[in-house]
């Protein structure tokens, strides 16, 4: 049976984090989804361990890999998009644990010509180190926020308020009044619409802008809109050092904005 949703998880070498992410997907209330691990060139030993995890998992998982030639996240994301079985895509990072209603909320809120974007809690190093797959599968991460709130007050977790999941339509509306930018680790889009803008621009060869701001700019040029799922599609971002944001990305984005072309020449189709 064809899954209703394809979840694309950007990944590189951090298998301990991916185990936590997959544990989050094991407790989703919505079950008709596949996972594509978009692997930007992980080491052979990691690949072997990942294949063992996939073979023993109850989840429907595909591993999409290419050789390590530097940061080529957008290129492997495009490969995963092409291999996705579903017409609806959720894009996340391999260091973001989903709330138990994460897939369901992206699914029930989907609309034509609208890309959905949620937000994430940024966990501290100390809080992250205490997490286990068993803890996440039990639901204690997203059902009991007291330890996280304490770490937000006394520790170094931040954006803790984004970890609250609200069911009330009034509260949801209140917290999503203002427009928010697309977040590359937490957004969803119809596959045919992402193909209309030719997917991710592969000229970006470092983190930031290329996986989200560029997509949003070209998608809105195409005629699409952005809808916020703040406190609805919730994620828990596992701690890591912030990677440098090179000037080259900013220069390329300025060039793309000046050209005002929604169909990138360096995406899924080349030239």
Backbone as CSV, one residue per row, in Angstrom:
resi,resn,N_x,N_y,N_z,CA_x,CA_y,CA_z,C_x,C_y,C_z
1,UNK,0.852,-1.198,0.000,0.000,0.000,0.000,0.888,1.249,0.000
2,UNK,0.569,2.195,-0.866,1.338,3.432,-0.951,1.110,4.281,0.287
3,UNK,2.178,4.742,0.928,2.011,5.569,2.123,1.379,6.916,1.793
4,UNK,0.683,7.488,2.767,0.049,8.794,2.563,1.056,9.925,2.603
5,UNK,2.154,9.711,3.301,3.164,10.752,3.496,4.553,10.144,3.388
6,UNK,5.474,10.904,2.816,6.891,10.530,2.812,7.654,11.525,3.678
7,UNK,8.295,11.020,4.724,9.106,11.854,5.612,10.565,11.725,5.183
8,UNK,11.174,12.836,4.815,12.573,12.847,4.389,13.427,13.384,5.527
9,UNK,14.365,12.548,5.984,15.214,12.892,7.127,16.638,13.118,6.645
10,UNK,17.118,14.359,6.713,18.497,14.660,6.325,19.450,14.121,7.397
11,UNK,20.475,13.382,6.957,21.321,12.648,7.906,22.772,12.634,7.454
12,UNK,23.671,12.654,8.473,25.103,12.467,8.186,25.820,11.977,9.446
13,UNK,26.114,10.705,9.495,26.988,10.069,10.490,26.475,9.991,11.934
14,UNK,25.583,10.863,12.377,25.184,10.879,13.784,24.102,9.833,14.068
15,UNK,24.538,8.590,14.141,23.612,7.471,14.295,22.932,7.483,15.659
16,UNK,23.638,7.941,16.693,23.021,8.000,18.018,21.839,8.958,18.034
17,UNK,21.950,10.054,17.306,20.837,10.997,17.207,19.713,10.418,16.345
18,UNK,20.073,9.762,15.254,19.043,9.202,14.374,18.211,8.150,15.112
19,UNK,18.839,7.382,15.996,18.091,6.399,16.787,17.000,7.087,17.611
20,UNK,17.315,8.244,18.158,16.335,8.999,18.944,15.218,9.528,18.045
21,UNK,15.588,9.994,16.866,14.596,10.500,15.912,13.638,9.378,15.480
22,UNK,14.200,8.219,15.156,13.366,7.085,14.740,12.470,6.610,15.883
23,UNK,12.958,6.716,17.115,12.120,6.365,18.273,10.896,7.271,18.319
24,UNK,11.093,8.549,17.976,9.964,9.477,17.921,8.955,9.091,16.858
25,UNK,9.443,8.581,15.750,8.525,8.180,14.680,7.802,6.873,15.003
26,UNK,8.344,6.080,15.905,7.686,4.835,16.284,6.425,5.070,17.102
27,UNK,6.267,6.269,17.651,5.085,6.528,18.471,4.146,7.568,17.831
28,UNK,4.190,7.674,16.526,3.285,8.600,15.839,1.848,8.076,15.855
29,UNK,0.900,8.982,16.061,-0.513,8.594,16.026,-0.961,8.289,14.602
30,UNK,-0.307,8.927,13.627,-0.581,8.699,12.202,0.425,7.670,11.699
31,UNK,-0.058,6.605,11.073,0.833,5.478,10.765,1.143,5.278,9.283
32,UNK,0.406,5.917,8.392,0.611,5.665,6.964,1.694,6.576,6.389
33,UNK,2.927,6.289,6.778,4.030,7.094,6.263,5.264,6.212,6.058
34,UNK,6.120,6.677,5.173,7.431,6.062,4.975,8.490,7.072,5.375
35,UNK,9.676,6.582,5.655,10.808,7.450,5.971,11.907,7.222,4.948
36,UNK,12.430,8.309,4.409,13.599,8.238,3.536,14.751,8.931,4.251
37,UNK,15.772,8.166,4.619,16.954,8.741,5.254,17.855,9.264,4.145
38,UNK,17.902,10.594,4.006,18.704,11.240,2.965,20.112,11.440,3.507
39,UNK,21.003,10.524,3.177,22.319,10.395,3.791,23.389,11.076,2.931
40,UNK,23.956,12.149,3.480,24.931,12.954,2.738,26.347,12.387,2.858
41,UNK,26.478,11.058,2.669,27.797,10.452,2.578,28.367,9.923,3.871
42,UNK,27.538,9.300,4.711,28.036,8.743,5.972,29.098,7.675,5.734
43,UNK,29.940,7.456,6.747,31.011,6.461,6.670,30.451,5.050,6.467
44,UNK,31.205,4.159,5.798,30.741,2.789,5.554,30.304,2.052,6.813
45,UNK,31.036,2.254,7.919,30.662,1.578,9.164,29.294,2.062,9.654
46,UNK,29.053,3.365,9.534,27.761,3.929,9.930,26.662,3.404,9.018
47,UNK,26.953,3.332,7.727,25.977,2.823,6.760,25.591,1.387,7.092
48,UNK,26.568,0.575,7.434,26.290,-0.816,7.781,25.388,-0.905,9.014
49,UNK,25.698,-0.107,10.039,24.875,-0.099,11.245,23.468,0.417,10.957
50,UNK,23.380,1.412,10.099,22.077,1.957,9.731,21.231,0.911,9.011
51,UNK,21.855,0.159,8.118,21.120,-0.884,7.402,20.608,-1.949,8.379
52,UNK,21.378,-2.238,9.417,20.941,-3.196,10.437,19.747,-2.646,11.209
53,UNK,19.770,-1.363,11.510,18.645,-0.728,12.195,17.396,-0.783,11.333
54,UNK,17.560,-0.483,10.054,16.426,-0.489,9.125,15.808,-1.878,9.020
55,UNK,16.652,-2.894,8.912,16.140,-4.261,8.754,15.382,-4.730,9.992
56,UNK,15.706,-4.195,11.160,15.031,-4.612,12.383,13.930,-3.677,12.836
57,UNK,13.667,-2.645,12.052,12.681,-1.645,12.463,11.275,-1.993,11.987
58,UNK,10.297,-1.580,12.761,8.894,-1.733,12.356,8.470,-0.634,11.392
59,UNK,9.311,0.378,11.254,9.015,1.490,10.354,9.377,1.134,8.914
60,UNK,8.731,1.796,7.984,9.036,1.630,6.556,10.117,2.652,6.202
61,UNK,11.358,2.187,6.029,12.490,3.099,5.860,13.271,2.774,4.583
62,UNK,13.600,3.816,3.820,14.503,3.712,2.679,15.770,4.500,2.995
63,UNK,16.906,3.962,2.575,18.184,4.643,2.779,18.674,5.167,1.430
64,UNK,18.803,6.490,1.334,19.252,7.141,0.094,20.617,7.751,0.386
65,UNK,21.664,7.294,-0.298,23.037,7.661,0.032,23.796,8.114,-1.209
66,UNK,24.743,9.009,-1.023,25.739,9.295,-2.062,27.093,9.500,-1.389
67,UNK,28.193,9.436,-2.153,29.533,9.553,-1.558,29.747,10.906,-0.882
68,UNK,30.605,10.903,0.114,30.926,12.119,0.852,31.896,12.979,0.032
69,UNK,31.381,14.091,-0.477,32.211,15.051,-1.209,31.982,16.455,-0.662
70,UNK,31.893,16.513,0.669,31.589,17.791,1.300,30.099,17.927,1.547
71,UNK,29.690,19.101,1.991,28.286,19.364,2.329,27.447,19.427,1.041
72,UNK,26.672,18.378,0.812,25.822,18.342,-0.381,24.403,17.902,0.035
73,UNK,23.955,18.494,1.121,22.639,18.142,1.671,21.524,18.352,0.642
74,UNK,21.564,19.462,-0.071,20.482,19.735,-1.024,20.434,18.711,-2.152
75,UNK,21.596,18.234,-2.552,21.645,17.228,-3.615,21.009,15.911,-3.152
76,UNK,21.323,15.464,-1.918,20.753,14.204,-1.446,19.274,14.367,-1.117
77,UNK,18.873,15.557,-0.694,17.440,15.808,-0.488,16.687,15.669,-1.810
78,UNK,17.263,16.180,-2.881,16.613,16.057,-4.193,16.481,14.602,-4.625
79,UNK,17.506,13.807,-4.331,17.416,12.380,-4.664,16.297,11.715,-3.882
80,UNK,16.177,12.068,-2.614,15.124,11.493,-1.776,13.744,11.925,-2.260
81,UNK,13.623,13.173,-2.673,12.339,13.672,-3.206,11.910,12.828,-4.406
82,UNK,12.841,12.544,-5.286,12.523,11.754,-6.472,12.089,10.333,-6.132
83,UNK,12.646,9.773,-5.054,12.352,8.395,-4.677,11.151,8.273,-3.745
84,UNK,10.626,9.385,-3.292,9.491,9.355,-2.370,8.262,8.760,-3.055
85,UNK,7.598,7.842,-2.372,6.426,7.158,-2.937,5.161,7.998,-2.844
86,UNK,5.100,8.883,-1.863,3.891,9.665,-1.614,3.923,10.990,-2.354
87,UNK,2.756,11.563,-2.511,2.636,12.881,-3.128,2.770,14.009,-2.127
88,UNK,2.935,13.667,-0.842,3.105,14.714,0.171,4.374,14.439,0.963
89,UNK,5.186,15.488,1.158,6.507,15.354,1.754,6.616,16.155,3.043
90,UNK,7.230,15.548,4.050,7.634,16.253,5.265,9.156,16.206,5.316
91,UNK,9.781,17.363,5.472,11.240,17.450,5.486,11.704,17.767,6.910
92,UNK,12.600,16.930,7.447,13.153,17.203,8.773,14.653,16.915,8.754
93,UNK,15.318,17.262,9.866,16.731,16.943,10.029,16.900,15.743,10.958
94,UNK,18.035,15.072,10.839,18.298,13.874,11.620,18.694,14.148,13.057
95,UNK,18.507,15.382,13.515,18.737,15.709,14.919,17.498,16.342,15.552
96,UNK,16.333,16.076,14.957,15.079,16.649,15.451,14.077,15.539,15.747
97,UNK,13.757,15.356,17.021,12.834,14.312,17.458,11.402,14.836,17.326
98,UNK,10.516,14.110,16.632,9.146,14.595,16.443,8.238,14.294,17.628
99,UNK,7.337,15.197,17.903,6.244,14.971,18.858,5.363,13.849,18.315
100,UNK,4.628,13.183,19.179,3.791,12.050,18.760,2.703,12.396,17.763
101,UNK,2.327,13.684,17.663,1.293,14.113,16.707,1.900,14.830,15.508
102,UNK,3.209,14.748,15.372,3.921,15.533,14.353,3.447,15.221,12.936
103,UNK,3.492,13.957,12.553,3.094,13.581,11.184,1.609,13.863,10.980
104,UNK,0.802,13.532,11.960,-0.636,13.747,11.861,-0.964,15.217,11.606
105,UNK,-0.310,16.117,12.321,-0.614,17.542,12.171,-0.190,18.066,10.802
106,UNK,0.950,17.634,10.324,1.339,18.041,8.971,0.337,17.506,7.954
107,UNK,-0.184,16.308,8.228,-1.112,15.677,7.289,-2.467,16.374,7.253
108,UNK,-3.064,16.568,8.413,-4.440,17.089,8.452,-4.506,18.575,8.095
109,UNK,-3.378,19.265,8.167,-3.374,20.697,7.838,-2.934,20.989,6.403
110,UNK,-2.607,19.963,5.640,-2.083,20.209,4.286,-3.160,20.793,3.377
111,UNK,-2.725,21.695,2.522,-3.592,22.360,1.558,-2.805,22.549,0.260
112,UNK,-3.507,22.664,-0.829,-2.862,22.966,-2.104,-2.241,24.357,-2.057
113,UNK,-1.088,24.491,-2.655,-0.371,25.763,-2.757,-0.031,26.378,-1.405
114,UNK,0.113,25.524,-0.394,0.522,25.972,0.930,1.613,25.034,1.446
115,UNK,2.712,25.610,1.902,3.753,24.845,2.600,3.581,25.102,4.089
116,UNK,3.633,24.057,4.877,3.455,24.162,6.323,4.811,24.179,7.013
117,UNK,4.936,24.975,8.055,6.193,24.997,8.794,5.947,25.064,10.290
118,UNK,6.563,24.123,11.030,6.483,24.114,12.476,7.721,24.743,13.089
119,UNK,7.878,24.550,14.384,9.029,25.079,15.100,9.637,23.983,15.974
120,UNK,10.702,24.321,16.703,11.395,23.311,17.490,11.909,23.897,18.808
121,UNK,11.978,23.058,19.811,12.666,23.373,21.060,14.151,23.067,20.844
122,UNK,15.024,23.915,21.355,16.460,23.667,21.262,16.965,23.139,22.607
123,UNK,17.266,21.850,22.643,17.657,21.194,23.880,19.118,21.485,24.228
124,UNK,19.390,21.537,25.505,20.762,21.741,25.970,21.575,20.464,25.796
125,UNK,22.882,20.593,25.894,23.760,19.425,25.807,23.449,18.439,26.934
126,UNK,23.232,18.952,28.136,22.954,18.097,29.287,21.651,17.341,29.112
127,UNK,20.607,18.037,28.676,19.300,17.397,28.495,19.374,16.354,27.382
128,UNK,20.040,16.703,26.291,20.183,15.785,25.160,20.891,14.500,25.578
129,UNK,21.929,14.628,26.399,22.731,13.463,26.794,21.941,12.455,27.619
130,UNK,20.846,12.892,28.209,20.036,12.010,29.046,18.967,11.241,28.256
131,UNK,18.751,11.615,27.030,17.682,10.996,26.244,18.081,9.609,25.743
132,UNK,17.125,8.698,25.749,17.308,7.356,25.192,16.125,7.041,24.295
133,UNK,16.283,6.094,23.369,15.130,5.692,22.538,13.949,5.220,23.388
134,UNK,14.235,4.505,24.481,13.170,3.985,25.344,12.398,5.125,26.003
135,UNK,13.116,6.144,26.443,12.483,7.312,27.064,11.551,8.001,26.074
136,UNK,12.008,8.143,24.838,11.199,8.814,23.814,9.985,7.967,23.435
137,UNK,10.182,6.668,23.278,9.063,5.785,22.937,7.988,5.773,24.015
138,UNK,8.386,6.006,25.257,7.421,6.014,26.364,6.521,7.251,26.336
139,UNK,6.910,8.264,25.568,6.130,9.492,25.491,6.482,10.521,26.544
140,UNK,7.487,10.232,27.361,7.829,11.133,28.456,8.421,12.450,27.970
141,UNK,8.991,12.459,26.790,9.585,13.693,26.279,8.524,14.730,25.969
142,UNK,7.445,14.328,25.297,6.446,15.317,24.895,5.198,15.358,25.784
143,UNK,5.059,14.405,26.693,3.905,14.425,27.595,4.212,15.077,28.937
144,UNK,5.467,15.039,29.341,5.864,15.626,30.621,6.936,16.675,30.361
145,UNK,6.514,17.923,30.264,7.442,18.995,29.921,8.104,19.633,31.136
146,UNK,7.763,19.172,32.331,8.321,19.790,33.540,9.854,19.755,33.543
147,UNK,10.493,18.582,33.288,11.971,18.580,33.276,12.547,19.529,32.224
148,UNK,11.884,19.648,31.096,12.359,20.537,30.034,12.212,21.996,30.443
149,UNK,11.087,22.314,31.091,10.871,23.684,31.568,11.930,24.051,32.606
150,UNK,12.215,23.116,33.500,13.245,23.347,34.520,14.594,23.595,33.859
151,UNK,14.908,22.798,32.821,16.180,22.985,32.126,16.192,24.307,31.368
152,UNK,15.020,24.756,30.938,14.940,26.053,30.278,15.186,27.202,31.234
153,UNK,14.756,27.034,32.482,14.918,28.081,33.490,16.316,28.028,34.122
154,UNK,16.747,26.824,34.480,17.999,26.667,35.220,19.163,26.189,34.359
155,UNK,18.837,25.595,33.214,19.868,25.060,32.337,20.042,25.881,31.087
156,UNK,20.288,25.204,29.972,20.597,25.924,28.748,19.687,25.568,27.573
157,UNK,18.602,24.840,27.827,17.618,24.640,26.756,16.940,25.984,26.483
158,UNK,16.613,26.250,25.227,15.899,27.492,24.928,14.806,27.250,23.899
159,UNK,13.956,28.254,23.722,12.738,28.120,22.919,11.850,26.998,23.470
160,UNK,11.893,26.831,24.793,11.125,25.760,25.430,9.629,25.932,25.203
161,UNK,9.179,27.178,25.113,7.750,27.440,24.895,7.240,26.834,23.592
162,UNK,8.142,26.594,22.649,7.728,25.994,21.371,7.465,24.491,21.502
163,UNK,7.746,23.943,22.682,7.494,22.526,22.917,6.094,22.221,23.409
164,UNK,5.311,23.260,23.691,3.935,23.039,24.132,3.055,22.701,22.930
165,UNK,2.346,21.598,23.024,1.437,21.174,21.952,0.005,21.500,22.378
166,UNK,-0.671,22.329,21.581,-2.022,22.772,21.919,-3.048,22.157,20.969
167,UNK,-4.169,21.738,21.526,-5.272,21.200,20.737,-6.346,22.246,20.467
168,UNK,-6.453,23.234,21.342,-7.489,24.263,21.220,-7.306,25.086,19.951
169,UNK,-8.372,25.200,19.153,-8.321,25.982,17.918,-8.045,27.451,18.212
170,UNK,-8.596,27.966,19.311,-8.388,29.379,19.678,-6.920,29.639,20.006
171,UNK,-6.331,28.760,20.834,-4.924,28.936,21.224,-4.009,28.768,20.016
172,UNK,-4.337,27.801,19.164,-3.529,27.608,17.954,-3.548,28.863,17.084
173,UNK,-4.726,29.430,16.942,-4.858,30.634,16.130,-4.064,31.791,16.734
174,UNK,-4.112,31.896,18.057,-3.426,32.987,18.752,-1.913,32.911,18.534
175,UNK,-1.357,31.704,18.630,0.088,31.549,18.513,0.570,31.472,17.059
176,UNK,-0.347,31.580,16.128,0.050,31.550,14.713,-0.512,32.744,13.941
177,UNK,-0.654,33.851,14.658,-1.169,35.066,14.029,-0.188,35.628,13.003
178,UNK,1.082,35.672,13.397,2.054,36.295,12.503,2.683,35.269,11.573
179,UNK,3.104,35.742,10.425,3.755,34.882,9.446,5.145,34.516,9.938
180,UNK,5.526,33.261,9.760,6.854,32.800,10.130,7.564,32.243,8.902
181,UNK,8.869,32.355,8.910,9.640,31.844,7.789,9.696,30.323,7.792
182,UNK,9.922,29.767,6.629,10.042,28.315,6.476,11.265,27.832,7.249
183,UNK,11.105,26.758,7.997,12.190,26.169,8.767,12.596,24.862,8.095
184,UNK,13.845,24.787,7.644,14.280,23.646,6.834,14.197,22.306,7.527
185,UNK,14.198,22.304,8.860,14.121,21.045,9.599,12.692,20.666,9.962
186,UNK,11.722,21.469,9.564,10.332,21.209,9.955,9.377,21.879,8.977
187,UNK,9.238,21.287,7.804,8.231,21.810,6.878,7.705,20.690,5.998
188,UNK,6.545,20.947,5.422,5.932,19.962,4.535,5.365,20.661,3.305
189,UNK,5.267,19.900,2.218,4.888,20.487,0.935,4.428,19.372,0.000
190,UNK,3.544,19.697,-0.910,3.147,18.724,-1.926,4.331,18.483,-2.869
191,UNK,4.576,17.226,-3.165,5.722,16.872,-4.008,5.644,17.556,-5.369
192,UNK,4.476,17.582,-5.976,4.347,18.184,-7.303,4.671,19.678,-7.274
193,UNK,4.404,20.333,-6.156,4.694,21.756,-6.042,6.184,21.995,-5.839
194,UNK,6.844,21.118,-5.081,8.294,21.231,-4.928,8.988,20.964,-6.264
195,UNK,8.439,20.037,-7.044,8.999,19.764,-8.372,8.792,20.951,-9.315
196,UNK,7.706,21.691,-9.114,7.439,22.849,-9.973,8.519,23.915,-9.831
197,UNK,9.154,23.984,-8.653,10.245,24.947,-8.488,11.605,24.254,-8.621
198,UNK,11.568,22.985,-9.048,12.755,22.178,-9.336,13.533,21.784,-8.074
199,UNK,12.812,21.634,-6.970,13.425,21.120,-5.755,14.411,22.077,-5.116
200,UNK,15.377,21.504,-4.421,16.392,22.286,-3.709,17.503,22.714,-4.665
201,UNK,18.014,23.912,-4.462,19.101,24.437,-5.294,20.418,23.838,-4.818
202,UNK,21.080,23.080,-5.683,22.280,22.343,-5.304,23.551,23.182,-5.331
203,UNK,23.413,24.450,-5.688,24.585,25.331,-5.652,24.964,25.715,-4.219
204,UNK,24.034,25.581,-3.294,24.350,25.826,-1.888,25.160,24.638,-1.375
205,UNK,26.359,24.900,-0.920,27.246,23.829,-0.468,27.728,24.058,0.959
206,UNK,26.832,24.630,1.775,27.071,24.829,3.203,25.717,25.071,3.863
207,UNK,25.628,24.899,5.182,24.342,25.068,5.866,23.818,26.497,5.804
208,UNK,22.514,26.613,6.014,21.735,27.853,6.133,21.286,28.392,4.782
209,UNK,20.077,28.904,4.776,19.439,29.603,3.655,18.997,28.675,2.527
210,UNK,19.881,27.796,2.071,19.574,26.965,0.909,18.479,25.951,1.129
211,UNK,18.302,25.503,2.388,17.289,24.474,2.668,15.953,25.071,3.062
212,UNK,15.902,26.378,3.303,14.634,26.956,3.733,14.341,28.333,3.127
213,UNK,15.177,29.336,3.403,14.897,30.680,2.880,14.817,30.694,1.362
214,UNK,15.721,29.965,0.716,15.706,29.890,-0.746,14.440,29.192,-1.244
215,UNK,14.076,28.093,-0.587,12.858,27.371,-0.955,11.644,28.275,-0.793
216,UNK,11.565,28.968,0.331,10.417,29.844,0.571,10.335,30.947,-0.471
217,UNK,11.467,31.566,-0.780,11.468,32.665,-1.750,10.962,32.189,-3.111
218,UNK,11.498,31.078,-3.584,11.094,30.591,-4.909,9.672,30.038,-4.907
219,UNK,9.273,29.417,-3.798,7.913,28.875,-3.695,6.872,30.002,-3.700
220,UNK,7.181,31.092,-3.029,6.254,32.225,-3.027,6.230,32.915,-4.381
221,UNK,7.367,32.939,-5.087,7.371,33.458,-6.461,6.467,32.618,-7.357
222,UNK,6.492,31.327,-7.128,5.658,30.380,-7.877,4.172,30.609,-7.601
223,UNK,3.852,31.183,-6.451,2.458,31.445,-6.089,2.001,30.724,-4.836
224,UNK,2.945,30.039,-4.176,2.603,29.316,-2.962,2.614,30.213,-1.738
225,UNK,2.004,29.720,-0.671,1.978,30.449,0.594,2.571,29.612,1.708
226,UNK,2.840,30.259,2.830,3.412,29.594,4.001,2.418,29.678,5.158
227,UNK,2.145,28.541,5.797,1.279,28.506,6.967,2.078,27.998,8.167
228,UNK,1.984,28.717,9.279,2.723,28.357,10.478,1.984,27.312,11.300
229,UNK,2.729,26.327,11.792,2.203,25.317,12.711,2.948,25.387,14.042
230,UNK,3.152,26.615,14.528,3.800,26.822,15.814,2.947,26.213,16.930
231,UNK,3.565,25.421,17.819,2.869,24.714,18.893,1.862,23.694,18.382
232,UNK,2.047,23.276,17.140,1.177,22.259,16.522,2.042,21.117,15.990
233,UNK,2.955,21.420,15.068,3.931,20.431,14.582,5.225,20.669,15.358
234,UNK,5.361,19.975,16.477,6.427,20.247,17.452,7.602,19.297,17.261
235,UNK,8.805,19.848,17.422,10.042,19.061,17.364,10.934,19.397,18.563
236,UNK,11.837,18.462,18.858,12.826,18.654,19.916,14.210,18.515,19.291
237,UNK,14.918,19.637,19.200,16.200,19.681,18.498,17.330,19.271,19.433
238,UNK,18.025,18.193,19.076,19.128,17.677,19.876,20.342,18.599,19.757
239,UNK,21.034,18.754,20.840,22.121,19.739,20.905,23.295,19.392,19.987
240,UNK,23.839,20.416,19.351,25.138,20.329,18.668,25.690,21.737,18.517
241,UNK,26.975,21.832,18.301,27.600,23.138,18.068,27.059,23.741,16.779
242,UNK,26.878,25.050,16.786,26.372,25.733,15.597,27.446,25.740,14.513
243,UNK,27.049,25.347,13.318,27.996,25.309,12.205,28.128,26.702,11.577
244,UNK,29.287,27.015,11.007,29.476,28.341,10.404,28.556,28.560,9.209
245,UNK,28.116,29.796,9.058,27.246,30.213,7.952,28.059,31.066,6.981
246,UNK,28.535,30.506,5.886,29.461,31.237,5.010,28.780,32.341,4.193
247,UNK,29.585,33.317,3.860,29.112,34.445,3.069,28.659,34.012,1.681
248,UNK,29.267,32.939,1.152,28.915,32.476,-0.191,27.423,32.167,-0.320
249,UNK,26.847,31.598,0.737,25.413,31.314,0.712,24.591,32.588,0.589
250,UNK,24.981,33.598,1.370,24.260,34.875,1.339,24.381,35.532,-0.032
251,UNK,25.566,35.463,-0.616,25.778,36.062,-1.943,24.934,35.356,-3.001
252,UNK,24.886,34.024,-2.922,24.089,33.277,-3.890,22.612,33.601,-3.732
253,UNK,22.157,33.702,-2.498,20.744,33.999,-2.262,20.382,35.388,-2.796
254,UNK,21.272,36.360,-2.616,21.021,37.701,-3.157,20.927,37.660,-4.676
255,UNK,21.775,36.867,-5.305,21.747,36.714,-6.757,20.413,36.113,-7.214
256,UNK,19.968,35.079,-6.502,18.711,34.410,-6.854,17.533,35.358,-6.676
257,UNK,17.565,36.144,-5.604,16.480,37.098,-5.374,16.433,38.157,-6.481
258,UNK,17.605,38.579,-6.946,17.636,39.602,-7.999,17.142,39.054,-9.331
259,UNK,17.350,37.764,-9.575,16.932,37.143,-10.834,15.430,36.843,-10.857
260,UNK,14.843,36.619,-9.685,13.391,36.398,-9.547,12.880,35.264,-10.432
261,UNK,13.585,34.142,-10.385,13.166,32.953,-11.118,12.858,31.842,-10.115
262,UNK,11.613,31.356,-10.120,11.270,30.337,-9.124,11.822,28.961,-9.473
263,UNK,12.100,28.707,-10.740,12.611,27.407,-11.174,14.125,27.456,-11.218
264,UNK,14.773,26.825,-10.238,16.235,26.867,-10.209,16.825,26.030,-11.340
265,UNK,17.893,26.514,-11.975,18.555,25.732,-13.022,19.457,24.642,-12.435
266,UNK,19.617,24.623,-11.117,20.546,23.690,-10.470,19.824,22.843,-9.430
267,UNK,18.658,22.346,-9.806,17.881,21.503,-8.911,17.816,20.069,-9.406
268,UNK,16.638,19.495,-9.346,16.446,18.109,-9.775,16.712,17.973,-11.274
269,UNK,16.175,18.887,-12.055,16.516,18.959,-13.476,17.669,19.937,-13.623
270,UNK,18.655,19.587,-14.446,19.835,20.434,-14.614,19.793,21.180,-15.938
271,UNK,20.288,22.442,-15.877,20.401,23.199,-17.116,19.156,23.986,-17.458
